[in-house]
Amino acid sequence: MSSQLDRFATAAEEFCAWCELEGEDSIAEARTALGHVSQLYSMALELRLPSDANLELDGEGSDDKTWKFVFKRSAILPFNHYSVVFDPLEVSPEDPVTGDLADDLADMHRDLTRGLSLYRNGHLPAAEWDWRFNFQIHWGRHAASAIHALHCWFADQGEW
């Protein structure tokens, strides 16, 4: 068993557990969100797409009720909406769209819980593959956008 994979699973567990708690203080919650999301993003860069993963296994992500709770729970954060350019690699980008921090966190929670269910059931290659693949195609973009928005908010507010 990879200690790197175990560390990622622990970080995902901690993030998901935090998402499922009632929020307390707006600024403290934003700091915690930035810490969790930054850590997960950094750790996901070390995951791989294992060739021995059973790709027919499907983990269970959070249900709609839990997704809605995480989404609503994020209302405690000091802001929710922000501007984002969908494809920053376009040199002449399209107009910015509205990003949603609550959606970022809730979608990350859903994707990470799916991998956690595989991990908990002993399907380690499938869990690693699920986390890495979905990082590439989905939750990594949410994480990067959330990190950028939170960083900008803290920098502008001087709340470090």
MARLUM-263358 format. One line per 5 residues: number of its first residue (from 1); their letters; for each residue x, y, z of N, C-alpha, C. Coordinates in nm, 2 decimals. Layout:
BEGIN
NUM> A> X,Y,Z,X,Y,Z,X,Y,Z  ...
This chain:
BEGIN
1> MSSQL> 0.08,-0.12,0.00,0.00,0.00,0.00,0.09,0.12,0.00  0.06,0.22,-0.08,0.14,0.34,-0.10,0.11,0.44,0.02  0.21,0.48,0.09,0.19,0.57,0.20,0.15,0.71,0.14  0.19,0.74,0.01,0.14,0.86,-0.05,-0.01,0.85,-0.08  -0.06,0.74,-0.12,-0.20,0.72,-0.14,-0.28,0.73,0.00
6> DRFAT> -0.22,0.67,0.10,-0.28,0.68,0.24,-0.29,0.82,0.28  -0.18,0.90,0.26,-0.18,1.04,0.30,-0.29,1.12,0.22  -0.30,1.09,0.09,-0.41,1.16,0.02,-0.54,1.12,0.07  -0.57,0.99,0.10,-0.69,0.94,0.15,-0.72,1.02,0.29  -0.62,1.03,0.37,-0.64,1.10,0.50,-0.68,1.25,0.47
11> AAEEF> -0.61,1.31,0.38,-0.64,1.45,0.35,-0.79,1.46,0.29  -0.82,1.37,0.21,-0.96,1.37,0.15,-1.06,1.35,0.26  -1.03,1.26,0.35,-1.12,1.23,0.47,-1.14,1.36,0.55  -1.03,1.43,0.58,-1.04,1.55,0.66,-1.12,1.66,0.59  -1.09,1.67,0.46,-1.17,1.77,0.38,-1.32,1.74,0.39
16> CAWCE> -1.35,1.62,0.36,-1.49,1.58,0.35,-1.56,1.59,0.49  -1.49,1.55,0.59,-1.54,1.57,0.73,-1.57,1.72,0.76  -1.47,1.80,0.72,-1.49,1.95,0.74,-1.61,2.00,0.66  -1.63,1.95,0.54,-1.74,2.00,0.46,-1.87,1.96,0.52  -1.88,1.85,0.60,-2.00,1.80,0.66,-2.03,1.86,0.79
21> LEGED> -1.95,1.95,0.84,-1.97,2.02,0.97,-2.04,2.15,0.95  -2.11,2.20,1.05,-2.16,2.34,1.04,-2.05,2.43,1.05  -2.05,2.54,0.97,-1.95,2.64,0.98,-1.96,2.73,1.10  -1.85,2.79,1.14,-1.85,2.87,1.26,-1.82,3.02,1.23  -1.69,3.05,1.20,-1.65,3.18,1.17,-1.61,3.20,1.03
26> SIAEA> -1.66,3.30,0.96,-1.64,3.32,0.82,-1.50,3.32,0.78  -1.41,3.40,0.84,-1.28,3.41,0.80,-1.20,3.28,0.83  -1.22,3.23,0.95,-1.16,3.10,0.99,-1.20,2.99,0.89  -1.32,2.99,0.85,-1.37,2.88,0.75,-1.30,2.90,0.62  -1.29,3.03,0.58,-1.22,3.05,0.45,-1.07,3.01,0.45
31> RTALG> -1.01,3.03,0.57,-0.87,2.99,0.58,-0.86,2.84,0.58  -0.95,2.77,0.65,-0.96,2.62,0.65,-0.98,2.57,0.51  -1.08,2.63,0.44,-1.10,2.59,0.30,-0.98,2.60,0.21  -0.91,2.71,0.22,-0.79,2.73,0.14,-0.69,2.63,0.18  -0.67,2.60,0.30,-0.57,2.50,0.34,-0.60,2.36,0.29
36> HVSQL> -0.73,2.32,0.31,-0.77,2.19,0.26,-0.75,2.18,0.11  -0.81,2.27,0.04,-0.81,2.27,-0.11,-0.67,2.27,-0.16  -0.58,2.36,-0.11,-0.44,2.37,-0.15,-0.37,2.24,-0.13  -0.39,2.18,-0.01,-0.32,2.05,0.02,-0.37,1.94,-0.07  -0.50,1.93,-0.10,-0.55,1.83,-0.19,-0.49,1.85,-0.33
41> YSMAL> -0.49,1.97,-0.38,-0.44,2.00,-0.51,-0.30,1.95,-0.52  -0.22,2.00,-0.43,-0.07,1.96,-0.43,-0.05,1.81,-0.42  -0.13,1.74,-0.33,-0.11,1.60,-0.32,-0.16,1.52,-0.44  -0.26,1.57,-0.51,-0.31,1.51,-0.63,-0.21,1.50,-0.74  -0.12,1.60,-0.74,-0.02,1.60,-0.85,0.07,1.47,-0.84
46> ELRLP> 0.08,1.41,-0.72,0.16,1.29,-0.70,0.09,1.16,-0.73  -0.04,1.17,-0.74,-0.12,1.05,-0.77,-0.09,1.01,-0.92  -0.12,0.88,-0.95,-0.10,0.83,-1.08,-0.23,0.76,-1.13  -0.23,0.73,-1.25,-0.34,0.65,-1.31,-0.29,0.50,-1.32  -0.31,0.43,-1.21,-0.25,0.29,-1.21,-0.31,0.20,-1.32
51> SDANL> -0.23,0.13,-1.39,-0.27,0.04,-1.50,-0.34,-0.08,-1.45  -0.32,-0.12,-1.32,-0.39,-0.23,-1.26,-0.52,-0.20,-1.19  -0.57,-0.08,-1.21,-0.70,-0.04,-1.15,-0.82,-0.11,-1.22  -0.91,-0.16,-1.15,-1.03,-0.22,-1.20,-1.13,-0.11,-1.23  -1.14,-0.07,-1.35,-1.21,0.05,-1.39,-1.36,0.02,-1.40
56> ELDGE> -1.40,-0.10,-1.38,-1.54,-0.13,-1.37,-1.60,-0.11,-1.23  -1.52,-0.08,-1.14,-1.56,-0.05,-1.00,-1.61,0.09,-1.00  -1.72,0.12,-0.94,-1.76,0.26,-0.92,-1.78,0.29,-0.78  -1.72,0.40,-0.73,-1.74,0.44,-0.59,-1.87,0.52,-0.58  -1.91,0.54,-0.46,-2.03,0.62,-0.44,-1.99,0.76,-0.39
61> GSDDK> -2.03,0.86,-0.47,-2.01,0.99,-0.43,-2.12,1.04,-0.33  -2.10,1.16,-0.28,-2.21,1.20,-0.19,-2.34,1.21,-0.26  -2.45,1.18,-0.19,-2.58,1.19,-0.25,-2.62,1.34,-0.26  -2.73,1.36,-0.33,-2.78,1.50,-0.35,-2.80,1.57,-0.22  -2.85,1.51,-0.12,-2.88,1.57,0.01,-2.75,1.62,0.07
66> TWKFV> -2.65,1.54,0.07,-2.52,1.58,0.12,-2.46,1.69,0.04  -2.46,1.68,-0.10,-2.41,1.79,-0.19,-2.48,1.92,-0.15  -2.61,1.92,-0.14,-2.68,2.04,-0.10,-2.64,2.10,0.03  -2.62,2.01,0.13,-2.57,2.06,0.26,-2.44,2.13,0.25  -2.34,2.06,0.18,-2.21,2.12,0.16,-2.22,2.26,0.09
71> FKRSA> -2.31,2.26,-0.01,-2.33,2.38,-0.09,-2.38,2.49,0.00  -2.49,2.46,0.08,-2.55,2.56,0.17,-2.45,2.60,0.28  -2.38,2.50,0.33,-2.28,2.52,0.44,-2.18,2.63,0.40  -2.15,2.64,0.27,-2.05,2.73,0.23,-2.09,2.87,0.23  -2.22,2.90,0.26,-2.27,3.03,0.27,-2.20,3.11,0.38
76> ILPFN> -2.14,3.04,0.47,-2.07,3.11,0.58,-1.94,3.18,0.53  -1.89,3.14,0.42,-1.77,3.20,0.37,-1.79,3.34,0.34  -1.68,3.42,0.35,-1.70,3.57,0.33,-1.74,3.62,0.19  -1.73,3.53,0.10,-1.79,3.56,-0.04,-1.82,3.43,-0.10  -1.90,3.43,-0.21,-1.93,3.31,-0.28,-1.90,3.32,-0.42
81> HYSVV> -1.94,3.42,-0.49,-1.92,3.43,-0.63,-1.79,3.51,-0.67  -1.73,3.47,-0.78,-1.61,3.54,-0.83,-1.61,3.53,-0.98  -1.52,3.61,-1.04,-1.51,3.60,-1.18,-1.40,3.50,-1.22  -1.42,3.43,-1.33,-1.32,3.33,-1.37,-1.33,3.32,-1.53  -1.22,3.30,-1.59,-1.21,3.28,-1.73,-1.20,3.13,-1.75
86> FDPLE> -1.30,3.07,-1.82,-1.31,2.92,-1.82,-1.18,2.86,-1.88  -1.13,2.91,-1.99,-1.01,2.86,-2.05,-0.90,2.96,-2.05  -0.81,2.96,-1.95,-0.71,3.06,-1.94,-0.60,3.05,-2.05  -0.60,2.94,-2.12,-0.50,2.92,-2.22,-0.54,2.99,-2.35  -0.66,3.04,-2.36,-0.70,3.12,-2.47,-0.64,3.26,-2.46
91> VSPED> -0.55,3.30,-2.55,-0.48,3.43,-2.54,-0.58,3.54,-2.55  -0.68,3.53,-2.63,-0.79,3.63,-2.63,-0.91,3.57,-2.57  -0.92,3.56,-2.44,-1.02,3.48,-2.37,-1.16,3.54,-2.40  -1.25,3.45,-2.38,-1.39,3.49,-2.38,-1.42,3.57,-2.26  -1.54,3.63,-2.25,-1.57,3.71,-2.13,-1.57,3.62,-2.00
96> PVTGD> -1.53,3.68,-1.89,-1.53,3.60,-1.77,-1.67,3.55,-1.73  -1.68,3.44,-1.67,-1.80,3.38,-1.62,-1.80,3.39,-1.46  -1.91,3.36,-1.40,-1.92,3.37,-1.26,-1.88,3.23,-1.20  -1.78,3.23,-1.12,-1.74,3.11,-1.04,-1.82,3.11,-0.91  -1.84,2.99,-0.85,-1.92,2.97,-0.73,-1.84,2.89,-0.63
101> LADDL> -1.79,2.95,-0.53,-1.71,2.88,-0.43,-1.79,2.76,-0.36  -1.92,2.78,-0.34,-2.00,2.67,-0.28,-2.00,2.55,-0.38  -2.02,2.58,-0.51,-2.02,2.47,-0.61,-1.89,2.41,-0.61  -1.78,2.48,-0.61,-1.64,2.42,-0.61,-1.63,2.32,-0.50  -1.66,2.36,-0.38,-1.64,2.28,-0.26,-1.73,2.16,-0.26
106> ADMHR> -1.86,2.18,-0.30,-1.95,2.07,-0.31,-1.92,1.96,-0.41  -1.87,2.01,-0.53,-1.83,1.92,-0.63,-1.70,1.84,-0.60  -1.61,1.91,-0.53,-1.49,1.84,-0.48,-1.53,1.74,-0.38  -1.62,1.77,-0.29,-1.66,1.67,-0.19,-1.72,1.55,-0.26  -1.81,1.57,-0.36,-1.87,1.46,-0.43,-1.76,1.37,-0.49
111> DLTRG> -1.67,1.43,-0.57,-1.57,1.35,-0.64,-1.48,1.28,-0.54  -1.44,1.35,-0.43,-1.35,1.28,-0.34,-1.41,1.17,-0.26  -1.54,1.19,-0.23,-1.61,1.08,-0.15,-1.62,0.95,-0.24  -1.64,0.97,-0.37,-1.64,0.85,-0.46,-1.51,0.77,-0.45  -1.40,0.84,-0.45,-1.27,0.77,-0.44,-1.26,0.71,-0.30
116> LSLYR> -1.31,0.78,-0.20,-1.30,0.73,-0.06,-1.37,0.61,-0.04  -1.49,0.59,-0.11,-1.57,0.47,-0.09,-1.49,0.35,-0.15  -1.42,0.37,-0.26,-1.33,0.27,-0.32,-1.22,0.24,-0.23  -1.16,0.34,-0.17,-1.04,0.32,-0.08,-1.08,0.24,0.04  -1.19,0.28,0.10,-1.24,0.21,0.22,-1.27,0.07,0.20
121> NGHLP> -1.31,0.04,0.08,-1.35,-0.10,0.04,-1.23,-0.18,-0.01  -1.11,-0.12,0.01,-0.99,-0.20,-0.03,-0.95,-0.20,-0.18  -1.02,-0.12,-0.26,-0.99,-0.11,-0.40,-0.90,0.01,-0.42  -0.77,-0.01,-0.38,-0.68,0.10,-0.38,-0.64,0.15,-0.52  -0.60,0.06,-0.61,-0.57,0.11,-0.74,-0.69,0.19,-0.81
126> AAEWD> -0.81,0.14,-0.79,-0.93,0.20,-0.84,-0.95,0.34,-0.78  -0.93,0.35,-0.65,-0.94,0.48,-0.57,-0.84,0.58,-0.63  -0.72,0.54,-0.64,-0.62,0.63,-0.69,-0.65,0.67,-0.83  -0.69,0.58,-0.92,-0.73,0.61,-1.05,-0.84,0.71,-1.06  -0.94,0.69,-0.97,-1.06,0.77,-0.97,-1.02,0.91,-0.93
131> WRFNF> -0.95,0.92,-0.82,-0.90,1.06,-0.77,-0.82,1.13,-0.88  -0.72,1.06,-0.94,-0.63,1.13,-1.03,-0.71,1.16,-1.16  -0.79,1.07,-1.21,-0.86,1.10,-1.34,-0.96,1.22,-1.32  -1.03,1.21,-1.21,-1.13,1.32,-1.19,-1.06,1.45,-1.15  -0.94,1.44,-1.09,-0.86,1.57,-1.07,-0.83,1.63,-1.21
136> QIHWG> -0.79,1.55,-1.30,-0.76,1.60,-1.44,-0.88,1.66,-1.51  -0.99,1.59,-1.50,-1.11,1.64,-1.58,-1.21,1.72,-1.50  -1.21,1.72,-1.37,-1.32,1.79,-1.30,-1.27,1.87,-1.17  -1.25,1.79,-1.07,-1.23,1.86,-0.94,-1.10,1.95,-0.93  -1.00,1.92,-1.01,-0.88,2.00,-1.02,-0.91,2.14,-1.06
141> RHAAS> -1.00,2.16,-1.16,-1.03,2.29,-1.21,-1.11,2.37,-1.10  -1.20,2.29,-1.03,-1.27,2.36,-0.92,-1.17,2.40,-0.81  -1.08,2.31,-0.78,-0.98,2.34,-0.67,-0.89,2.46,-0.71  -0.84,2.47,-0.84,-0.76,2.58,-0.88,-0.83,2.71,-0.88  -0.96,2.71,-0.92,-1.04,2.83,-0.92,-1.07,2.88,-0.77
146> AIHAL> -1.10,2.78,-0.69,-1.12,2.82,-0.55,-1.00,2.87,-0.48  -0.88,2.81,-0.51,-0.76,2.86,-0.45,-0.73,3.00,-0.50  -0.75,3.03,-0.62,-0.72,3.16,-0.68,-0.82,3.26,-0.62  -0.94,3.23,-0.61,-1.04,3.32,-0.55,-1.01,3.35,-0.41  -0.99,3.25,-0.33,-0.96,3.26,-0.19,-0.83,3.34,-0.16
151> HCWFA> -0.73,3.31,-0.24,-0.60,3.38,-0.23,-0.63,3.53,-0.26  -0.70,3.56,-0.36,-0.72,3.70,-0.40,-0.80,3.77,-0.29  -0.90,3.70,-0.23,-0.98,3.76,-0.12,-0.89,3.80,0.00  -0.81,3.70,0.04,-0.73,3.72,0.16,-0.62,3.83,0.13  -0.57,3.83,0.01,-0.47,3.94,-0.03,-0.53,4.07,-0.02
156> DQGEW> -0.65,4.08,-0.08,-0.72,4.21,-0.09,-0.77,4.26,0.05  -0.80,4.17,0.14,-0.86,4.20,0.27,-0.75,4.22,0.37  -0.63,4.18,0.34,-0.52,4.18,0.44,-0.55,4.09,0.56  -0.62,3.99,0.54,-0.66,3.90,0.65,-0.57,3.78,0.67  -0.44,3.79,0.63,-0.35,3.68,0.64,-0.33,3.65,0.79
